[in-house]
């Protein structure tokens, strides 16, 4: 259950530029503890740039990002991850030439002591049995859905309080999309807060507790998913690009 009085993430007047291109234009929103906020909009709306700025991967031109009560606008990605943030990037970006287990070992080495990392690795194999079955298989040989599970497992190795997910359904078969979204709901029920960037608006609105609609780098609207599901604002945002 989301705690509306205890924000885990606050984004204030955030601007992101790539040279002369202003990709994100002074946006503000928050994410409550235990909630799922869906960041929606057409391709090029600024969703991924927003998420990557929160993660410290791209620099913030102006504005402020606050995580767990601390300003992280100028923090490095590794410091943000160590603070309790897990990242599932667009396209999964697993290490294709390493085995499933080696992918998790790499994540564990960066985030925890050896005994803790080994315990977390075993927990991931239990949570995702298919990864346990394929633990010695090269990650590049996994199906798209299995790779997405590995990306989620890798992000969970640090026991994050906040999970940033960028297009988790991208390129997956419908049945696997349902599986991934079931996993998202399970994680939220376990108390993990989630910022979900997702092209599939209908599915995202089903699991979200709050939704933010972006268009042309700005927030076109935000509110309860039930209010936005039939809103013309959402439809126009997807047609804006």
C-alpha positions, 0 to 999 in steps of 0.5 A, a space after each residue: 500500500 502506497 504511503 502518500 505522506 512519505 515520498 520515496 522520490 521527489 522530482 522538482 523542476 527537472 530539466 535535461 538537455 542533450 546539447 541544444 535539445 531540451 529533452 525534459 522541460 521543468 517537470 515535477 512529480 513524486 513517488 510514494 513509498 510502496 507505490 507504483 508510478 507509471 510514466 507514460 507518453 509517446 516515443 520521444 516524450 522524455 520518459 527515459 531521459 527522466 528515468 536516466 536522470 533520476 538514476 544519475 546516468 544523464 546529467 541534470 541541467 537544472 532542478 532537483 532529484 530527492 531520493 529517500 529524503 536526500 538530494 541526489 541531483 549530482 550523485 553518481 549512478 553507483 552511489 544512487 544504486 548503493 543508496 537503495 535503487 535498482 535499475 532495469 534499463 530499456 533493452 535489458 542490457 545484460 552481459 550476453 557473453 556471461 552466464 546467468 549466474 555470472 551476471 548475478 555475481 557481477 551485480 552482487 560484487 558491486 552491491 554487497 559482501 560475498 556472503 550476502 551476495 551469495 544469499 541474494 543470488 540463491 534467492 533470485 534463483 528461487 524467485 525465478 526458477 528458469 534462471 536457476 535451471 539456466 544458471 550456467 547458460 550464456 545470458 545471450 542465449 536466453 529468450 527475451 522474456 528470460 533476459 528480462 527476468 535476469 535484468 529484474 533479478 540483477 536489479 534486485 541483488 542489492 535489495 532495493 527500496 526503489 526500482 526504476 524500470 524502463 520499458 520492461 514489456 518491450 519486444 516480449 510475447 504477450 504471455 511473457 508480458 503478463 508474466 513480467 507485469 505479475 512480477 511487478 505487482 509481486 514486488 510492489 506487494 513486497 513493499 518495493 516502490 517502482 517507477 515504471 516507464 512503459 509504452 503499454 499504457 493500458 497494462 501500466 495503468 492496471 498496476 499503477 497507483 499513480 500515473 504521469 503523462 508526458 508529451 514533448 518533454 513536459 507533464 501533460 497531466 497526472 493523477 489516479 490511473 482510473 481517471 486517466 484510463 479514459 482521458 482524452 489527455 492520454 490519447 493525445 499524448 500518445 499521438 503527439 510524437 
